[in-house]
Amino acid sequence: MSSFDWMQLLNPEFYITLTIGGIKLGLWIVLFIVFAETGLFAGFFLPGDSLLFLSGIYSRDLIENFSFIESDMINVTLLSTLIAIAGILGNMVGYWFGSKSGYYLYKKEDSFLFKKKYLIQSKDFFERFGGKAIIFARFIPILRTFAPIVAGIVTMDKKKFMFYNIVSSFLWSFVLIFSGHYLYGMFLDKFHIDLKHHIEKIVIGIILISTLPVFLKMIKKTPKVEE
């Protein structure tokens, strides 16, 4: 019996294809990770973006329990919707946690699962962009974990938070899952390139493209130093 390789925990494909006792757990693990990454402050180390992109590639396997659905589009849409809901619930928990534990978090010492600097960076990011930070942060690792917590700490209006929460969750899940699903098929059919072997590079590219407007706006708002 081969020993378990702990490095597999950093590989999103490990979670998607995990089977125990003949039972495929991929979908439930993906939903839990999305919830944990956005709802638990310790979730920043989980493979969020690459997990969603790869989920698009494995969409048919993940939605196997709904095998009566023949439409490929419906399957991908269903998967994206389930993941979006998990993200919404995660953000709601993060907001609640921030509203109840803000003072405690700022006083908490750093540990393996918690770094105060991430909380401070997220707070600065939130103050700069306001409610839109919830949308921008969805596409930025670490920030998406702490953004809803910061929203709770600064007591952002709940209705406003939920609006940005829902929009960001659906945008994040649909962009990455649909990109993974249809880009995989296109590259495999036309170029014989298996994107499963280039997942990290692809996701980094998507993150850079999606966050470019954010960084451009940050540069414009940076005050010029007088000579």
C-alpha positions as CSV (number, residue, x, y, z in Angstrom):
1,M,0.0,0.0,0.0
2,S,1.6,3.3,-1.1
3,S,1.9,6.1,1.5
4,F,-0.2,9.2,1.2
5,D,1.5,12.2,-0.4
6,W,0.6,15.3,1.5
7,M,1.4,17.5,-1.5
8,Q,-1.8,16.1,-3.1
9,L,-3.7,18.5,-0.8
10,L,-2.4,21.4,-2.9
11,N,-3.6,19.7,-6.1
12,P,-7.2,20.6,-6.9
13,E,-7.6,17.5,-9.1
14,F,-7.2,15.4,-5.9
15,Y,-10.4,16.8,-4.4
16,I,-12.4,16.6,-7.6
17,T,-11.6,13.0,-8.3
18,L,-11.6,11.7,-4.7
19,T,-13.5,8.5,-4.3
20,I,-14.0,6.6,-1.0
21,G,-15.6,3.2,-0.8
22,G,-16.8,3.5,-4.4
23,I,-18.6,6.8,-3.6
24,K,-17.5,9.9,-5.5
25,L,-17.2,12.8,-3.2
26,G,-15.9,15.4,-5.6
27,L,-18.9,17.7,-5.8
28,W,-19.4,17.8,-2.0
29,I,-15.7,18.5,-1.4
30,V,-15.7,21.3,-4.0
31,L,-18.8,22.9,-2.4
32,F,-17.2,22.7,1.0
33,I,-13.9,24.1,-0.1
34,V,-15.6,27.1,-1.8
35,F,-17.7,27.7,1.4
36,A,-14.6,27.3,3.6
37,E,-12.4,29.6,1.5
38,T,-14.9,32.4,1.6
39,G,-16.5,31.7,5.0
40,L,-13.7,30.6,7.2
41,F,-10.7,32.9,7.7
42,A,-8.4,29.8,7.6
43,G,-9.5,29.0,4.1
44,F,-7.1,31.3,2.3
45,F,-4.7,28.4,1.6
46,L,-7.3,26.3,-0.3
47,P,-7.1,26.0,-4.1
48,G,-10.1,28.2,-5.0
49,D,-9.5,29.5,-8.6
50,S,-7.7,26.4,-9.9
51,L,-10.4,24.2,-8.3
52,L,-13.2,26.0,-10.1
53,F,-11.4,26.0,-13.4
54,L,-10.7,22.3,-13.1
55,S,-14.3,21.7,-12.0
56,G,-15.4,23.1,-15.4
57,I,-13.2,20.4,-17.0
58,Y,-14.7,17.7,-14.8
59,S,-18.2,19.1,-14.8
60,R,-19.8,15.9,-16.2
61,D,-18.2,13.8,-13.5
62,L,-19.1,16.2,-10.7
63,I,-22.8,16.4,-11.8
64,E,-23.0,12.6,-12.2
65,N,-25.9,12.4,-9.7
66,F,-27.9,14.4,-12.2
67,S,-27.1,12.2,-15.2
68,F,-30.7,12.4,-16.4
69,I,-29.8,15.8,-17.7
70,E,-28.5,15.5,-21.3
71,S,-27.7,19.1,-22.1
72,D,-24.1,20.0,-21.6
73,M,-25.0,23.6,-21.1
74,I,-27.5,22.8,-18.4
75,N,-24.9,20.6,-16.6
76,V,-22.3,23.3,-16.5
77,T,-24.9,25.9,-15.5
78,L,-26.1,23.7,-12.7
79,L,-22.6,23.2,-11.4
80,S,-21.8,26.9,-11.6
81,T,-25.0,27.7,-9.7
82,L,-24.4,25.2,-6.9
83,I,-20.9,26.6,-6.4
84,A,-22.1,30.2,-6.5
85,I,-24.6,29.3,-3.7
86,A,-21.8,27.8,-1.7
87,G,-19.8,31.0,-2.2
88,I,-22.8,33.2,-1.1
89,L,-23.3,31.2,2.1
90,G,-19.6,31.3,2.8
91,N,-19.5,35.1,2.5
92,M,-22.5,35.4,4.7
93,V,-20.7,33.4,7.4
94,G,-17.6,35.6,6.9
95,Y,-19.7,38.7,7.3
96,W,-21.3,37.4,10.5
97,F,-18.0,36.3,11.9
98,G,-16.5,39.8,11.2
99,S,-19.3,41.6,12.8
100,K,-19.0,39.5,15.9
101,S,-15.3,39.0,16.2
102,G,-13.6,42.1,14.6
103,Y,-11.9,43.3,17.8
104,Y,-10.7,39.8,18.6
105,L,-9.1,39.3,15.2
106,Y,-7.1,42.5,15.4
107,K,-5.8,41.4,18.7
108,K,-5.1,37.8,17.7
109,E,-1.5,36.7,17.3
110,D,-0.3,35.3,14.0
111,S,-0.4,31.5,13.6
112,F,-0.1,29.0,10.7
113,L,-3.8,29.4,9.8
114,F,-4.1,33.2,10.5
115,K,-1.9,36.1,9.4
116,K,-3.0,39.6,10.6
117,K,-1.3,41.2,7.6
118,Y,-3.9,39.6,5.3
119,L,-6.7,41.1,7.4
120,I,-5.1,44.6,7.2
121,Q,-4.5,44.3,3.5
122,S,-8.1,43.4,3.0
123,K,-9.3,46.3,5.1
124,D,-7.2,48.7,3.0
125,F,-8.5,47.2,-0.2
126,F,-12.1,47.5,1.1
127,E,-11.7,51.1,2.2
128,R,-10.3,52.0,-1.3
129,F,-13.1,50.3,-3.3
130,G,-16.1,50.1,-0.9
131,G,-18.8,47.6,-1.8
132,K,-17.2,46.8,-5.2
133,A,-14.3,45.3,-3.2
134,I,-16.5,42.3,-2.6
135,I,-16.7,41.7,-6.4
136,F,-13.0,42.4,-7.0
137,A,-11.8,40.3,-4.1
138,R,-13.6,37.2,-5.5
139,F,-10.9,37.0,-8.1
140,I,-8.0,37.7,-5.8
141,P,-6.7,34.8,-3.6
142,I,-6.5,35.7,0.1
143,L,-8.5,38.9,-0.3
144,R,-11.7,37.0,-1.1
145,T,-11.3,35.1,2.2
146,F,-11.0,38.3,4.3
147,A,-13.2,40.7,2.3
148,P,-16.5,39.5,3.8
149,I,-15.0,39.5,7.3
150,V,-13.9,43.1,6.9
151,A,-17.3,44.0,5.5
152,G,-18.7,42.7,8.8
153,I,-16.1,44.5,10.9
154,V,-17.0,47.9,9.3
155,T,-20.7,47.0,9.6
156,M,-21.4,47.4,5.9
157,D,-25.2,47.6,5.1
158,K,-26.5,44.1,5.0
159,K,-28.6,44.6,1.9
160,K,-25.7,46.2,0.0
161,F,-23.4,43.5,1.1
162,M,-25.8,40.8,-0.1
163,F,-26.2,42.4,-3.5
164,Y,-22.4,42.4,-4.1
165,N,-22.1,39.0,-2.5
166,I,-24.6,37.4,-4.9
167,V,-23.2,39.2,-8.0
168,S,-19.6,38.3,-7.1
169,S,-20.4,34.7,-6.4
170,F,-22.2,34.1,-9.6
171,L,-19.7,36.0,-11.7
172,W,-16.7,34.2,-10.1
173,S,-18.2,30.7,-10.5
174,F,-19.6,31.1,-14.0
175,V,-16.5,32.8,-15.4
176,L,-14.0,30.2,-14.1
177,I,-16.2,27.1,-14.6
178,F,-17.4,28.0,-18.1
179,S,-13.9,29.0,-19.1
180,G,-12.5,25.7,-17.8
181,H,-15.2,23.6,-19.5
182,Y,-15.2,25.2,-23.0
183,L,-11.5,26.1,-23.2
184,Y,-10.6,22.5,-22.4
185,G,-12.8,21.1,-25.2
186,M,-11.5,23.7,-27.7
187,F,-7.8,23.2,-27.0
188,L,-8.1,19.4,-26.9
189,D,-10.1,19.2,-30.2
190,K,-8.2,21.9,-32.2
191,F,-4.7,21.8,-30.8
192,H,-4.5,18.5,-29.0
193,I,-3.4,20.3,-25.9
194,D,-4.6,18.9,-22.5
195,L,-5.2,21.9,-20.3
196,K,-5.1,19.6,-17.2
197,H,-1.3,19.8,-17.5
198,H,-1.3,23.6,-17.6
199,I,-4.0,24.4,-15.0
200,E,-2.0,26.8,-12.8
201,K,-0.7,28.9,-15.7
202,I,-4.2,29.2,-17.1
203,V,-5.7,30.3,-13.8
204,I,-2.9,32.8,-13.2
205,G,-3.7,34.3,-16.6
206,I,-7.4,34.5,-15.8
207,I,-6.7,36.2,-12.4
208,L,-4.4,38.8,-14.1
209,I,-6.9,39.6,-16.7
210,S,-9.8,39.9,-14.3
211,T,-7.9,42.0,-11.8
212,L,-6.2,44.3,-14.3
213,P,-9.0,47.0,-14.0
214,V,-8.6,46.9,-10.2
215,F,-4.8,47.5,-10.3
216,L,-5.2,50.2,-12.9
217,K,-7.7,52.0,-10.7
218,M,-5.4,51.7,-7.7
219,I,-2.5,53.2,-9.7
220,K,-4.7,56.2,-10.8
221,K,-5.7,56.8,-7.1
222,T,-2.1,56.6,-5.9
223,P,-1.0,60.2,-5.0
224,K,1.9,61.6,-7.0
225,V,5.0,62.5,-5.0
226,E,5.9,66.1,-5.5
227,E,9.5,66.7,-6.7
